[in-house]
């Protein structure tokens, strides 16, 4: 025996590790913050403004921002939603707009959006009109006439639909009596506010991403390209990923929660391919894994002191002792009753010895006995029961006290026996069969014990004399058992697939059993079904049984126990086999990539708090990456790097623009979806790879990617360019709602 093998130090699993506490963030969603009263000072200041004031509205599909042109920032910021419902108990109709929709639980269930989901096009004009009512009311424009009496500057989407612009124009002129109206593109207003003149504007907003070349402050809209991906699509994509990751998650997830997760914890990877390859590595995963905690109700477990536990244990012990006393008392009462019955029936037998047949018949009938044999049987059963009860109380082996059964009638021919004796002979035959079966089972049990002892002795002798061969057999047996486990798991998985071979064989067996004319060959000479005559017939149920009635669980336990025993032998006697090679170590959660993906780098105990947690890891860089690689989300479009490269290298080169390097000197990023960390650096590196080595390249962000569109529109409304681009009420009445004026900040006529 090799000492190094016996004293193997790696035969035990490593001690438990301690893990740092996870950084758990509560789930966040849009909520009602506070009531905003109407602002009367705005209207009065607008009337006193020397050059006149303009109402500026950044009509975004995510957030509508409104204020006066003389303000430094918008006075109102709200989602374009409304909610209206009627309270039948109060008999009143309540309507809400913006963030006020979240103030009431019932109102939250009736929220409607003004924009079509995932687009920048207004589809519900009732909601849009309600939002305008709310805006003008909060700005202090609540005259009885309903007229706003101030010019309006409003942003719109790139290539806005003529019908949508027409409906907006009609509402503002007809419903609110606006004296004039002008439209402009939000990203161009943001570029103007950041003092841009010639460059490439990359606007990634809530519903889309646009790449627009701008030359001398005028947008070249014919060369602009749109990518149908924005913040809304990213939130929807994240929800799909989470639902695939946690199909049985009990929390209620919505787009608002996903938007907050993306805003707080997501970022753009500088090198996506390399980072995604190592993102789930255990080293540093606790820093990359973000845990979002959803609300849950934890079961409160009251911890008892040692004195309380001792009192409870004593009460249980006393209760058990009383139950034992009651059971013993009941057994004693039953025993006394049986002894009294036995004494009575024996006295009855004694009285029947000298009586006439007529008296014997009368006595037996009065005691419900058919004959004396039945009385004798009752007496023997009582004696046997009393003897067994006394042995149980006093202790001992009941089988040793049993006397040999009487089989005397089995040797007597049937023609020499009367009817009662024939019946007794049949009973003796059954008793003898049971007696012989028990004897065979006892003999087989003893033989099995002897065989196991002999095999263990032989195995020990072989191990001591030929250790190398013994170890080789153990290794081979372990590999074969693991192969059986793998094959069993494969078949179990195949049964879930209706197109697999195992599932088809099972269905054929079921169909054959259910058929009136099964394909099983019948015995010659009759049409009777002989299923079950052969023991092999019952094996069909092993093929068709699935679930609780199958013996897969028992077989799985047997195979697992066999592998564990073989591995224990190898750990004890094989110097080359350590704990890390065991099945337990290989199936450890700390080596599971799926566990790292779904539960992070810490053990999962299945508590209610952990069941209500969402782990964000690879999603943190996967969702923002879609704007660079739309194919990740199944979008058949090019990413913004490819789009920008195509515009710079091909479209502008063939468009007759003098110096295309001017566009490279100012690549401008705006829009809420461009606020991800490393977004500008990723654009810079991506474009550098597509451009000549000596090409100048400057990438910059907007000062405030969300508010600069409104600020730019407010600044534009105070310039002479606004007066040339605005549509007066007279022009609207003369030329109709389809009329627009083309200008540097707006869309072209289509």
KOLDOMI-142801 format. One record per residue (C-alpha): x, y, z. Coordinates in Angstrom, 1 decimal. Example, Ala and Ser with C-alpha at 12.3 -4.5 7.8 and 13.67 -1.06 7.14 Angstrom:
! residues 2
      u      v      w
   12.3   -4.5    7.8
   13.7   -1.1    7.1
END
This chain:
! residues 750
      u      v      w
    0.0    0.0    0.0
    1.5    3.3   -1.0
    1.8    5.7    2.0
    1.4    8.8   -0.3
   -1.9    7.5   -1.6
   -3.3    6.8    1.8
   -2.2   10.1    3.3
   -3.7   12.1    0.5
   -4.4   15.6    1.8
   -6.8   16.6   -1.0
   -9.4   14.0   -0.1
  -11.6   16.5    1.6
  -13.5   19.4    0.1
  -12.0   22.9    0.8
  -13.3   24.9    3.6
  -16.1   27.4    3.0
  -15.2   30.8    1.6
  -16.5   34.1    2.8
  -17.9   36.5    0.2
  -18.2   40.3    0.4
  -21.7   41.7    0.7
  -23.4   42.4   -2.6
  -24.2   45.9   -3.6
  -27.9   45.7   -3.8
  -29.9   48.6   -5.5
  -33.6   49.0   -5.0
  -35.7   48.9   -8.2
  -36.6   52.4   -9.4
  -39.5   53.6  -11.5
  -41.3   56.8  -12.4
  -43.3   58.2   -9.5
  -45.2   61.3   -8.6
  -43.0   63.9   -7.1
  -44.9   67.0   -6.2
  -47.8   69.3   -7.3
  -46.8   72.2   -9.6
  -49.0   75.3   -9.2
  -49.7   77.5  -12.2
  -46.9   80.1  -12.7
  -48.6   83.6  -13.0
  -45.3   85.4  -13.1
  -44.3   83.9  -16.5
  -47.3   85.4  -18.4
  -46.8   88.8  -16.8
  -43.0   88.8  -17.6
  -43.8   87.6  -21.2
  -46.1   90.6  -21.6
  -43.5   93.0  -20.3
  -40.7   91.5  -22.5
  -39.5   94.3  -24.9
  -38.9   92.1  -28.0
  -41.9   89.9  -27.2
  -41.8   86.4  -25.7
  -42.2   83.0  -27.4
  -43.5   79.7  -26.0
  -40.9   77.1  -26.6
  -42.0   73.4  -26.6
  -39.5   70.5  -27.0
  -42.1   67.9  -28.0
  -40.2   64.7  -27.4
  -41.7   61.3  -27.3
  -40.1   60.6  -23.9
  -40.3   64.0  -22.3
  -42.1   67.2  -23.3
  -40.3   70.4  -22.1
  -41.9   73.8  -22.1
  -41.0   77.3  -21.1
  -40.6   80.9  -22.2
  -37.9   82.0  -24.6
  -36.4   84.3  -22.0
  -35.9   81.4  -19.5
  -32.5   79.7  -19.1
  -34.1   76.3  -18.7
  -37.6   74.9  -19.3
  -40.2   75.4  -16.6
  -42.0   72.2  -17.2
  -40.7   68.7  -17.9
  -43.2   65.9  -18.2
  -43.9   62.7  -20.1
  -46.5   63.1  -22.9
  -49.2   61.0  -21.2
  -52.6   61.5  -19.8
  -55.1   59.5  -17.7
  -58.8   59.9  -17.4
  -61.3   57.8  -15.5
  -64.7   58.3  -13.8
  -65.2   57.6  -10.1
  -68.7   56.1   -9.9
  -69.0   56.5   -6.1
  -68.2   60.2   -6.3
  -69.9   60.7   -9.7
  -66.9   62.7  -11.0
  -64.5   62.4  -13.9
  -60.8   62.8  -13.1
  -58.2   63.6  -15.6
  -54.4   63.8  -15.2
  -51.5   64.7  -17.4
  -47.7   64.3  -17.2
  -46.3   63.1  -13.9
  -49.6   63.7  -12.2
  -50.8   60.4  -13.7
  -48.6   58.6  -11.2
  -50.3   60.3   -8.2
  -53.3   58.0   -8.2
  -53.3   54.2   -8.3
  -56.4   54.1  -10.5
  -55.0   56.7  -12.8
  -51.8   54.7  -13.4
  -54.0   51.9  -14.8
  -55.5   54.3  -17.4
  -52.4   55.9  -18.8
  -52.3   56.6  -22.5
  -49.4   58.0  -24.5
  -49.6   60.7  -27.2
  -46.9   59.0  -29.4
  -47.0   55.7  -31.1
  -44.8   53.2  -29.2
  -41.2   53.3  -30.4
  -41.7   56.2  -32.8
  -41.6   59.9  -32.7
  -45.0   60.3  -34.4
  -48.0   61.6  -32.6
  -50.8   59.0  -32.9
  -53.3   60.0  -30.1
  -54.3   63.7  -30.6
  -56.7   63.6  -27.7
  -53.8   63.0  -25.4
  -51.6   65.6  -27.1
  -54.3   68.2  -26.7
  -54.7   67.3  -23.0
  -50.9   67.7  -22.6
  -51.0   71.1  -24.2
  -53.9   72.1  -21.9
  -51.7   71.1  -18.9
  -48.7   73.0  -20.3
  -50.5   76.2  -21.0
  -52.3   76.1  -17.7
  -49.1   75.7  -15.7
  -47.5   78.5  -17.8
  -50.3   80.8  -16.6
  -52.2   81.0  -19.9
  -55.6   80.2  -18.5
  -57.8   82.9  -19.9
  -61.5   82.3  -20.3
  -61.2   82.5  -24.0
  -58.6   79.7  -24.1
  -56.3   81.6  -26.4
  -52.6   81.6  -25.7
  -51.8   84.9  -27.6
  -48.1   84.1  -27.8
  -46.0   82.7  -30.7
  -45.0   79.0  -30.4
  -41.8   77.3  -31.4
  -42.0   73.5  -31.4
  -39.5   70.7  -32.1
  -40.4   67.8  -34.3
  -38.8   64.6  -35.6
  -36.6   64.4  -38.6
  -38.7   63.8  -41.7
  -41.9   64.3  -39.7
  -45.0   63.0  -41.5
  -47.0   65.8  -43.3
  -50.2   64.5  -41.8
  -48.7   64.7  -38.3
  -47.5   68.3  -38.9
  -50.8   69.3  -40.4
  -52.8   68.0  -37.4
  -50.4   69.8  -35.0
  -50.7   73.0  -36.9
  -54.5   72.8  -36.9
  -54.7   72.2  -33.1
  -52.4   75.1  -32.3
  -54.1   77.6  -34.6
  -57.7   76.5  -34.3
  -57.9   75.3  -30.7
  -55.5   77.6  -29.0
  -55.4   80.6  -31.3
  -51.7   80.9  -31.6
  -50.6   84.0  -33.5
  -47.7   82.2  -35.2
  -46.0   78.9  -35.3
  -42.5   77.5  -36.2
  -41.1   74.0  -36.3
  -37.5   72.8  -36.0
  -35.5   69.6  -35.5
  -34.4   69.0  -31.9
  -30.9   67.8  -32.7
  -30.2   70.8  -34.9
  -31.3   73.1  -32.1
  -28.9   71.3  -29.8
  -26.1   71.7  -32.3
  -26.9   75.4  -32.7
  -26.9   75.9  -28.9
  -23.4   74.3  -28.7
  -22.1   76.8  -31.3
  -21.8   74.3  -34.2
  -21.5   75.4  -37.8
  -20.2   72.5  -39.9
  -20.0   69.0  -38.7
  -21.7   65.7  -38.3
  -24.5   65.5  -35.8
  -25.2   62.1  -34.2
  -28.4   62.3  -32.3
  -29.4   59.2  -30.4
  -32.7   59.9  -28.7
  -35.6   57.9  -27.2
  -37.1   56.5  -30.4
  -34.4   56.7  -33.1
  -30.8   57.6  -33.9
  -30.0   60.0  -36.7
  -26.7   60.9  -38.3
  -27.1   64.4  -40.0
  -24.3   66.3  -41.8
  -24.5   70.0  -41.3
  -22.7   72.5  -43.6
  -22.6   76.2  -42.7
  -25.4   75.8  -40.1
  -27.7   74.2  -42.7
  -28.7   70.5  -42.4
  -28.1   68.3  -45.4
  -31.3   66.3  -44.8
  -31.0   64.5  -48.1
  -27.8   62.8  -46.8
  -29.1   62.1  -43.3
  -29.6   58.4  -42.2
  -31.8   57.0  -39.5
  -31.2   54.0  -37.3
  -34.4   52.6  -35.8
  -33.0   52.2  -32.3
  -33.3   54.5  -29.2
  -33.8   54.5  -25.5
  -37.2   52.9  -25.7
  -36.0   50.0  -27.8
  -33.1   49.5  -25.4
  -35.5   49.3  -22.4
  -37.7   46.8  -24.3
  -34.7   44.8  -25.2
  -33.5   44.7  -21.6
  -36.9   43.4  -20.5
  -36.7   40.6  -23.0
  -33.3   39.6  -21.8
  -34.4   39.6  -18.2
  -37.5   37.5  -18.9
  -35.4   35.0  -20.8
  -32.9   35.0  -17.9
  -35.5   34.6  -15.2
  -38.6   32.9  -16.8
  -40.2   32.3  -13.3
  -39.5   35.8  -11.9
  -42.4   36.9   -9.7
  -41.7   40.6   -9.8
  -43.7   43.0  -12.0
  -41.3   44.5  -14.6
  -42.1   47.5  -16.8
  -40.3   49.8  -19.2
  -39.9   52.5  -16.6
  -37.9   50.2  -14.4
  -35.7   49.1  -17.3
  -35.0   52.7  -18.3
  -33.8   53.5  -14.8
  -31.6   50.4  -14.8
  -30.0   51.4  -18.1
  -29.6   55.0  -16.9
  -27.9   54.1  -13.6
  -25.8   51.0  -14.4
  -25.2   50.6  -18.1
  -22.2   51.8  -20.1
  -20.6   51.4  -23.5
  -17.7   49.0  -23.7
  -14.4   50.3  -25.1
  -13.6   46.8  -26.5
  -16.8   44.8  -26.6
  -15.5   41.6  -28.0
  -12.7   41.2  -25.4
  -14.8   42.4  -22.5
  -17.8   40.2  -23.2
  -15.5   37.2  -23.5
  -14.2   37.7  -19.9
  -17.2   39.4  -18.3
  -18.4   36.3  -16.4
  -15.0   35.4  -15.1
  -15.0   34.9  -11.4
  -12.2   37.3  -10.8
  -13.7   40.7  -10.3
  -17.3   39.6  -11.1
  -18.6   41.0   -7.8
  -17.7   44.4   -9.1
  -19.3   43.9  -12.5
  -22.4   42.2  -11.2
  -25.2   44.6  -10.3
  -28.1   43.3   -8.1
  -31.5   44.9   -8.5
  -33.8   44.2   -5.5
  -37.6   44.0   -6.2
  -40.1   44.3   -3.4
  -40.8   41.0   -1.5
  -42.4   39.8    1.7
  -40.0   37.9    3.9
  -41.4   35.2    6.2
  -40.6   36.2    9.7
  -39.0   33.4   11.7
  -39.1   34.0   15.5
  -35.8   32.9   17.0
  -36.3   31.1   20.4
  -33.8   31.2   23.2
  -32.1   28.1   24.6
  -34.4   28.1   27.7
  -37.5   28.2   25.4
  -36.1   25.4   23.2
  -35.3   23.3   26.3
  -38.9   23.8   27.7
  -40.4   22.9   24.3
  -38.2   19.7   24.2
  -39.3   18.8   27.7
  -42.9   19.3   26.8
  -42.5   17.1   23.7
  -40.8   14.4   25.8
  -43.5   14.5   28.4
  -46.2   14.4   25.7
  -44.4   11.3   24.2
  -44.2    9.6   27.5
  -47.9   10.1   28.1
  -48.7    8.8   24.7
  -46.6    5.7   25.4
  -48.4    5.2   28.7
  -51.8    5.5   27.0
  -50.7    3.1   24.2
  -49.4    0.6   26.8
  -52.6    0.9   28.7
  -54.7    0.3   25.6
  -52.6   -2.7   24.7
  -53.0   -4.1   28.2
  -56.8   -3.6   28.0
  -56.9   -5.3   24.6
  -54.8   -8.2   26.0
  -57.1   -8.6   29.0
  -60.1   -8.6   26.7
  -58.5  -11.3   24.5
  -57.6  -13.4   27.5
  -61.2  -13.2   28.8
  -62.5  -14.2   25.3
  -60.0  -17.1   25.2
  -61.1  -18.3   28.6
  -64.8  -18.0   27.7
  -64.3  -19.9   24.4
  -62.3  -22.6   26.1
  -65.0  -23.1   28.6
  -67.5  -23.3   25.7
  -65.4  -26.0   24.2
  -65.4  -27.9   27.5
  -69.2  -27.7   27.8
  -69.7  -29.0   24.2
  -67.8  -32.3   24.9
  -70.6  -34.1   26.7
  -73.5  -32.4   24.9
  -75.9  -33.8   22.3
  -75.6  -32.8   18.7
  -78.7  -30.8   18.9
  -77.4  -28.9   22.0
  -74.1  -28.3   20.3
  -75.8  -26.9   17.3
  -77.8  -24.6   19.4
  -74.8  -23.4   21.4
  -72.8  -22.7   18.2
  -75.6  -20.8   16.6
  -76.1  -18.7   19.6
  -72.4  -17.7   19.4
  -72.5  -17.2   15.6
  -70.2  -20.2   14.9
  -70.9  -22.4   11.8
  -69.2  -25.5   13.3
  -66.7  -26.6   15.9
  -63.8  -26.2   13.5
  -64.5  -22.5   13.3
  -64.6  -22.3   17.1
  -61.3  -24.1   17.2
  -59.8  -21.7   14.7
  -60.9  -18.7   16.8
  -59.3  -20.2   19.9
  -56.0  -20.8   18.1
  -56.0  -17.3   16.7
  -56.6  -15.8   20.1
  -53.8  -17.9   21.6
  -51.5  -16.8   18.8
  -52.4  -13.1   19.2
  -52.0  -13.2   23.0
  -48.6  -14.9   22.7
  -47.5  -12.3   20.1
  -48.6   -9.4   22.3
  -46.7  -10.8   25.3
  -43.6  -11.3   23.3
  -43.8   -7.7   22.1
  -44.1   -6.3   25.6
  -41.4   -8.5   27.0
  -39.1   -8.4   24.0
  -37.7  -11.1   21.8
  -37.9  -12.4   18.2
  -41.5  -13.3   17.2
  -40.2  -15.7   14.5
  -38.3  -17.8   17.0
  -41.4  -18.4   19.1
  -43.5  -19.4   16.2
  -44.2  -23.1   16.0
  -44.0  -25.1   12.8
  -47.3  -24.8   10.9
  -49.4  -28.0   10.5
  -49.4  -29.3    6.9
  -50.8  -32.8    7.7
  -53.8  -32.6    5.3
  -51.6  -31.9    2.2
  -50.5  -35.6    2.0
  -54.1  -36.9    2.2
  -55.9  -37.5   -1.1
  -59.0  -35.3   -1.7
  -61.4  -38.3   -2.0
  -60.7  -39.2    1.6
  -61.6  -35.7    2.9
  -65.0  -34.1    3.5
  -65.9  -30.6    2.5
  -64.6  -28.9    5.6
  -61.3  -30.7    5.4
  -60.9  -29.9    1.7
  -61.2  -26.2    2.6
  -58.7  -26.6    5.4
  -56.4  -28.3    3.0
  -56.5  -25.4    0.6
  -55.7  -23.0    3.5
  -52.8  -25.2    4.5
  -51.5  -25.1    0.9
  -51.5  -21.3    1.0
  -49.9  -21.2    4.4
  -47.2  -23.5    3.2
  -46.5  -21.3    0.1
  -46.1  -18.3    2.3
  -44.0  -20.1    4.8
  -41.6  -21.4    2.1
  -41.5  -18.0    0.4
  -40.4  -16.4    3.7
  -37.8  -19.1    4.2
  -36.5  -18.5    0.7
  -36.3  -14.8    1.2
  -34.5  -15.2    4.5
  -32.0  -17.6    2.9
  -31.5  -15.3   -0.1
  -30.9  -12.3    2.3
  -28.3  -14.3    4.3
  -26.7  -15.4    1.0
  -26.6  -11.8   -0.2
  -25.0  -10.6    3.0
  -22.4  -13.4    2.7
  -21.8  -12.5   -1.0
  -21.3   -8.8   -0.1
  -18.9   -9.7    2.7
  -17.0  -12.1    0.3
  -16.7   -9.4   -2.4
  -15.5   -6.8    0.1
  -12.9   -9.3    1.4
  -11.9  -10.1   -2.1
  -11.7   -6.4   -3.0
   -9.6   -5.6    0.1
   -7.3   -8.6   -0.7
   -6.8   -7.4   -4.3
   -6.2   -3.8   -3.2
   -3.5   -4.9   -0.8
   -1.7   -7.1   -3.2
   -2.3   -5.4   -6.6
   -3.0   -1.7   -6.0
   -2.3   -0.5   -9.6
   -4.7   -2.9  -11.2
   -7.3   -2.3   -8.5
   -7.0    1.5   -9.1
   -7.3    1.1  -12.9
  -10.6   -0.9  -12.4
  -12.0    1.7  -10.1
  -11.1    4.5  -12.6
  -12.8    2.6  -15.4
  -15.9    1.8  -13.3
  -16.2    5.5  -12.4
  -15.9    6.6  -16.1
  -18.6    4.0  -17.1
  -20.9    5.2  -14.3
  -20.5    8.8  -15.3
  -21.2    7.8  -18.9
  -24.5    6.2  -17.7
  -25.5    9.3  -15.9
  -24.8   11.4  -18.9
  -26.7    9.1  -21.2
  -29.6    9.1  -18.7
  -29.7   12.9  -18.6
  -29.6   13.0  -22.4
  -32.6   10.6  -22.7
  -34.5   12.5  -20.1
  -33.9   15.7  -22.1
  -34.9   14.0  -25.3
  -38.2   13.0  -23.8
  -39.1   16.7  -23.6
  -38.5   17.0  -27.3
  -41.4   15.4  -29.2
  -39.3   15.0  -32.4
  -36.5   13.1  -30.6
  -36.1    9.3  -31.1
  -36.7    8.5  -27.5
  -40.0   10.4  -27.5
  -41.1    8.8  -30.8
  -40.4    5.3  -29.4
  -42.4    6.1  -26.3
  -45.4    7.4  -28.3
  -45.3    4.3  -30.5
  -45.5    2.1  -27.4
  -48.4    4.1  -26.0
  -50.2    3.9  -29.3
  -49.6    0.2  -29.5
  -51.0   -0.4  -26.0
  -54.1    1.8  -26.7
  -54.8    0.1  -30.1
  -57.6   -2.4  -30.5
  -55.3   -4.5  -32.7
  -51.8   -4.1  -31.2
  -48.9   -5.2  -33.3
  -47.8   -7.7  -30.7
  -48.1  -11.2  -32.0
  -50.8  -13.3  -30.4
  -50.5  -16.9  -29.5
  -51.7  -19.4  -32.1
  -55.0  -20.9  -31.4
  -57.0  -17.9  -29.9
  -57.7  -14.2  -30.0
  -57.4  -13.6  -26.3
  -55.0  -10.9  -25.2
  -52.0  -12.5  -23.6
  -50.2   -9.4  -22.5
  -48.4  -10.1  -19.2
  -48.0  -13.8  -19.7
  -44.3  -13.1  -20.3
  -42.4  -11.1  -17.7
  -40.7   -9.1  -20.4
  -44.1   -7.6  -21.4
  -44.1   -5.4  -18.3
  -40.9   -3.7  -19.4
  -42.9   -1.5  -21.8
  -44.0    0.6  -18.8
  -40.4    1.6  -18.2
  -40.4    3.1  -21.7
  -43.6    5.1  -21.4
  -43.6    6.1  -17.7
  -42.6    9.7  -17.1
  -42.9   11.7  -13.9
  -43.7   10.7  -10.4
  -44.5    7.1  -11.3
  -41.1    6.4  -12.9
  -38.1    4.8  -11.3
  -35.7    7.3  -12.7
  -35.2    9.0   -9.3
  -34.2    5.7   -7.7
  -31.9    4.9  -10.5
  -30.4    8.3  -10.3
  -29.8    7.9   -6.6
  -28.1    4.5   -7.1
  -25.8    5.8   -9.8
  -24.9    8.9   -7.7
  -24.1    6.7   -4.7
  -22.0    4.4   -6.9
  -19.9    7.4   -8.2
  -19.5    8.8   -4.7
  -18.2    5.5   -3.3
  -15.8    5.0   -6.2
  -14.5    8.6   -5.8
  -14.0    8.1   -2.1
  -11.9    5.0   -2.8
   -9.8    6.9   -5.3
   -9.4    9.9   -3.0
   -8.1    7.5   -0.3
   -5.8    5.3   -2.3
   -5.0    7.2   -5.6
   -2.3    9.8   -5.2
   -3.1   11.3   -8.6
   -6.8   11.8   -7.8
   -7.8   14.9   -5.8
  -11.0   16.5   -4.7
  -11.1   18.9   -7.7
  -11.6   15.9  -10.0
  -14.6   14.6   -8.2
  -18.2   15.0   -9.6
  -19.1   17.1   -6.5
  -16.3   19.6   -7.2
  -17.0   19.7  -11.0
  -20.7   20.4  -10.3
  -20.0   23.0   -7.7
  -21.9   26.3   -8.3
  -18.6   28.3   -8.2
  -17.6   26.6  -11.5
  -20.9   27.1  -13.2
  -21.0   29.7  -15.9
  -24.9   29.7  -15.7
  -24.7   30.4  -12.0
  -22.4   33.4  -12.6
  -24.8   34.6  -15.3
  -28.0   34.3  -13.3
  -26.9   34.6   -9.7
  -23.6   36.3   -9.7
  -20.4   35.3   -7.8
  -22.1   34.4   -4.5
  -24.0   31.2   -3.3
  -27.7   31.1   -3.9
  -29.7   30.1   -0.9
  -33.2   30.5   -2.4
  -34.5   33.0    0.1
  -37.4   35.2   -0.7
  -35.1   38.2   -1.1
  -32.8   36.3   -3.5
  -35.7   35.1   -5.5
  -36.8   38.7   -6.0
  -33.4   39.9   -7.3
  -32.3   40.6  -10.8
  -28.5   40.3  -11.6
  -27.3   42.6  -14.4
  -23.9   41.7  -15.8
  -23.4   41.1  -19.5
  -26.6   43.1  -20.1
  -24.8   46.2  -18.9
  -22.7   46.4  -22.1
  -24.9   44.3  -24.4
  -27.8   46.7  -24.5
  -25.8   49.9  -25.2
  -23.8   48.0  -27.8
  -26.9   47.6  -30.1
  -26.5   51.1  -31.4
  -23.1   50.1  -32.7
  -24.1   46.5  -33.7
  -27.9   46.4  -34.4
  -27.6   42.7  -35.4
  -27.3   41.8  -31.6
  -31.0   42.7  -31.2
  -32.0   41.3  -34.6
  -32.1   44.6  -36.3
  -31.2   44.5  -40.0
  -29.4   47.8  -40.2
  -25.9   49.2  -40.0
  -24.5   50.7  -36.8
  -23.8   54.4  -36.3
  -20.1   53.9  -36.9
  -20.8   52.3  -40.3
  -23.5   55.0  -41.1
  -21.2   57.8  -40.2
  -18.3   56.3  -42.1
  -20.5   55.8  -45.2
  -21.7   59.5  -45.0
  -18.1   60.8  -44.6
  -16.4   58.6  -47.1
  -19.0   58.2  -49.8
  -22.1   60.4  -49.7
  -20.3   63.7  -48.9
  -17.4   62.8  -51.2
  -19.8   62.4  -54.2
  -22.1   65.3  -53.1
  -19.8   68.1  -54.2
  -18.9   69.3  -50.8
  -15.6   71.2  -50.9
  -13.6   70.0  -47.9
  -15.1   66.9  -46.3
  -12.5   67.2  -43.5
  -14.5   70.0  -42.1
  -17.1   67.5  -41.0
  -14.5   65.4  -39.2
  -13.4   68.4  -37.2
  -16.8   68.5  -35.4
  -18.6   65.2  -34.8
  -21.3   66.2  -32.4
  -23.2   63.8  -30.0
  -26.5   64.7  -28.6
  -29.7   62.9  -27.4
  -30.4   61.2  -24.1
  -29.2   57.8  -25.4
  -25.7   59.2  -26.0
  -25.1   59.8  -22.3
  -23.6   56.4  -21.7
  -20.1   56.4  -20.3
  -17.5   55.9  -23.1
  -20.0   56.6  -25.8
  -17.9   59.5  -27.3
  -14.6   57.5  -27.0
  -16.2   54.5  -28.7
  -17.4   56.8  -31.6
  -13.9   58.3  -31.8
  -12.1   55.0  -32.0
  -14.7   53.5  -34.4
  -14.4   56.4  -36.9
  -10.6   56.5  -36.6
  -10.5   53.0  -38.0
  -12.5   54.0  -41.1
  -10.7   57.3  -41.9
   -7.3   58.0  -43.3
   -4.5   58.2  -40.8
   -3.9   61.9  -41.3
   -7.6   62.9  -41.2
   -8.4   65.3  -38.4
  -11.1   64.0  -36.1
  -12.8   65.7  -33.1
  -15.7   64.2  -31.3
  -17.6   66.2  -28.6
  -20.7   65.8  -26.5
  -23.5   68.3  -26.0
  -23.2   70.3  -22.8
  -26.6   68.9  -21.7
  -27.7   66.2  -24.2
  -31.3   66.3  -22.8
  -31.9   70.1  -22.4
  -29.8   71.6  -25.2
  -32.6   71.0  -27.8
  -34.9   73.2  -25.8
  -32.3   75.8  -25.0
  -31.3   75.9  -28.7
  -34.9   76.4  -29.7
  -35.3   79.2  -27.1
  -32.2   80.9  -28.4
  -33.3   80.6  -32.0
  -36.7   82.1  -31.1
  -34.9   85.3  -30.0
  -33.0   85.6  -33.3
  -34.0   87.2  -36.6
  -34.0   83.7  -38.3
  -37.1   82.8  -36.3
  -39.1   85.6  -37.7
  -38.4   84.5  -41.2
  -39.3   80.9  -40.6
  -42.5   81.3  -38.6
  -45.9   80.8  -40.1
  -48.4   83.5  -39.1
  -52.1   83.0  -38.6
  -52.9   84.9  -41.8
  -50.6   82.6  -43.8
  -52.2   79.6  -42.2
  -55.7   80.8  -43.2
  -54.5   81.7  -46.7
  -52.4   78.6  -47.6
  -53.7   75.9  -45.4
  -52.2   73.7  -42.6
  -49.9   71.9  -45.0
  -47.9   75.0  -45.7
  -44.4   75.2  -44.1
  -41.4   77.4  -44.5
  -38.0   75.8  -45.1
  -35.2   77.1  -42.9
  -31.8   75.9  -41.5
  -33.3   74.3  -38.4
  -36.3   72.6  -39.9
  -37.5   69.8  -42.2
  -37.8   70.2  -45.9
  -41.1   70.2  -47.8
  -42.1   66.7  -48.9
END
